[in-house]
């Protein structure tokens, strides 16, 4: 994604802030709102599209009342973690991001989190976390770590989360969920073949959210305008599929 002159100007300011040892709240918000993911990678290849901050806040309503250890998979600069950490519940955060430039910005925004620069697929398969939160890369992402037959990166990320956390909250492309709500007249179920195949193979069920219409934020993404759905998962109650 080619940056506009205005976006380049904002990114220059972000880069200047990154040189500071610590940031105040206003500076952190500036980074969250104006850091351009396309400045450090080719979005069409990496599938790196940061969650609009308003959508991140709405999605994290789903973890209201949950305390404990959170892990933010494919965390980018930490927008989901930033939204989740401001609730009253006692929470500890681990953020996992493969892109060092994104993680470096995230460390400035949320220095209290434990940042891991690396692939989510390198994490040990131990349920050490209470909640996994994730907006996985969109598109036909090939990392060499997907599990054969799961249907794409987002499904591999869900499956990985089931190995390390009790619960999951994911922002997913609408076509990768078994229902349609965002941008629609009303909620209706629509399980595609690839979603059914994933559920059958893993026993992991998708649960609808509290009523979040992500279409409201459609024009707030950088360079794309996706229709998504917020899905929740109870990994502890997942029926044991053939891959478990």
N, C-alpha and C positions, 0 to 999 in steps of 0.2 A: 504494500500500500504506500503510494507516494504521498508525502506530507505536504500540506499547503504551507504557504508562507506564514500564515497565522499560527499553524500548529508547530512549525519549526521554531518560531519565536517563543512559544510557550515551553517547548522542550528545552530550549537554551536556558530559560529560567529554572526549569526543573534540574538541569545539570548543575547549575550554580548552587542550588539548594543542597544537592547531593554532596557538595564539598564541605558543608558545615558538619561539625561534630555532632550536634544535636539540633532538633527542630522543635519549634513551638507548635501548638495545635493548628494555627492558621497555616503554617508552612506545610504541615502534614496534609491538611485538606487540599492545599494547592497541588501537591504532588499527586494525591489520589485522583483529583479531578482533571489534571492536565498532562500527566505523564503519557507519552505516546508509545504504545507498544510497537507500532510500526517503525520506530526509530532504530530498533535494535534487531529486527528479524524480518523475514518475508512472511507476512501473515498467511498468505495462501498456502505456504508450505507447513508452517508451524501450527496453524490454526489458532493463533494467539489473539483472542479478542477479550479484553477486560470487561468484566461485569459492570454495567452502569451502577453507580453508587446507590441510587434509589432502589433499584431492583435487588441489590445485595442486602439492603436494610429490610426490604419486604420479605425476602427469602429467609432471613435469619429470624423472623417471627416464629418460624417452625421449631426453633430450639428454645423457645421460652420455657422456663421452668427446669431446664436441664443444666446441671453443673458437671464439673469433672474435666476430663482431658479431651480436648478437641484437636483434630488434625485437619488441616486445610491442604487438600491435594491439588496439584497444578495451580498453586496459589497466586501466581503472577506477582503483583506488588502488595497483595494482602487485602484486597477490598472486602472479601467475605469475612475474614478474621476481624478487620476493623469494625465491621457492622455487628459482629457477634460479641465482641469483647465489652461493649458498652452496657450490656444488660447487668442486672444486679447479681446474677448467679456467680458463684465462685468458679472460675474457669482458667485452665492452663491451655496454651496454644502451641502447636507445632505446625510450621508452614513448610511445605515441600515444593520446591520450584527448580526446574531444570535449567532455566535461563539465568545466568549469573547476574546480568544487568537488572533484570526484574527483581531478583532476590535482594540485590544490593539496595535498591530503592525501598523494598519492603522492610529491610532491616532499619532504615531510617524512620519509616512510618510507624512500625510496631517493633521497637527494639526489645520489648519484654517477651516476645515470642521466641521460641527455639526454631531457628531457620536451618533447613537442610537443603543444600544445593545439590540436586541429583534427581534421578528418575524415581517416580513413585513405585515402580516395579522392582526396585532394589530394596524396598523396605522389607523387614522380616515378617513372615506370616504369623504374627502374634497379635491377639486382640488386646492391645495395650490402651486403646482409646475408647471413650464413651461415644463420641460422635465424629464422623467424617463429613466434612463439608467440601463441596467441589463444584466448579464450573469447568468441566474438562474442555480441552481444545476441540473446536468444531471443524468438521470437514474430513476428508479422506486422509487421516494422519497415519503415517507409517513409521513406527519407531523400532520395529523388530521385537517388541515386547508383548504385542497383542496375543491373546489366546485364540488359537484356531477355532473358528466356528462361532465366536461370540458376536460378530456383527460390526465391529469397529472399536475405535479407541474409547469412546464413552462407555461402552459396555465392559470393556476390559478394566476401566477405572472403577466402575461399580463393583465388579467382581473382586478387585484388589481391596476395595474398601471393606467388603464383607469379611475379608480375612483379618483385618486389623482393628475394626471398630464394631460396636454394638448396634449403632444406628447410623443412618446416612441422610444427608440433605443435599440434593443435586439440582443444578440448573442444567436442563438437557434440551437439545433440539426437539421441537414438538413431534417430529416424525419418529423420534426414538423413544416415545412414551406410549402407553396404551390408552391414552385419553386425549381429548381436545377440549380446551377451555379458553385459553388466551386468544383473543381476537375473534372468538366465536359468539354466536347468539346465545348459546347455552352449553353447558357441559354435556359431552357424550363420549362414550367409550369407543375406541377405535384401535384395536390391537393389530399392528402390522405383523407380517410374517417374521421379520427379524426380531421384533420384541417377543413374540410368542416363542421363537426358537431359544432366545436367551432365558426366558422364564422356565421353559421346559428343561433346559440343560442345567440350570443352576438352582432352581427352586426359589429364586429371589423375586418377591412380588413388589410391584410399584404401587405406592399409595399416593392418592391425590392430596394436594395441599389445602390450606384453609380458605382458598379462594383468591389466589393471586393472579391477576391478568397481566402477564409480562408484555403484552402488546402496548401497554401504556409507555413502555421504555424503548419501543422498537427503534426510534430515531436517535437514541442516546448512545448507541454503540459507536465505536470508531470504525468506519469503513464498511460496515455491514448493517443489516436491519433484520435480524432473525426473530422468528416467533419461537419461543421456548416454553417450557413448563417446569415448574418446581415440583420435584418428586421427593418423597420421603421413603425411607426403607427401615424395616426392623430386621436387621441381619440375624439376630438371635432366634427369631421365629421363622426364619427361612426354611422351607422344606428342603430336605437334602436332595439336590439334583445330582446328575451323573458326574459333575466336575468336583463335587465336595469330597 
